[in-house]
Amino acid sequence: MTARESGGRIALVGWTFLYLMLFLKLPILALLGIVWWAIRQSTDPEHQPDDGGGLKDPHRHRPRDPRRPHSP
C-alpha cells in the first residue's frame, strides 16, 4: 500500500467522522428546540376549566358487591 492510497482512506474516514459528529446532531438540536419552545409557552387562563378541581358528582354511589352464587 502506498502513502497516497493510505491518505485517501484517512480522508474518507475524516468525512464520515464529520458527518456522524455534526449532521446527526441536528435532530437532537431540533428536539431540544421543540422542548424549549414548549416550556416557554404560557398557559392561557381563559381556556382552563374552573371546576375547583373536585369530583364531578360528589353524591356518587359506591358500586354494588358481586352477587353470591345460588344453590341449585
FENPEPE-V228931 format. One record per helix or strand of 2 or more residues. SS is the DSSP state (helix for helix, strand for strand). FROM is the first residue (numbers start at 1). TO is the last residue. If there is no record, write none. Layout:
((SS,FROM,TO) (SS,FROM,TO))
//
This chain:
((helix,3,40) (helix,45,47))
//
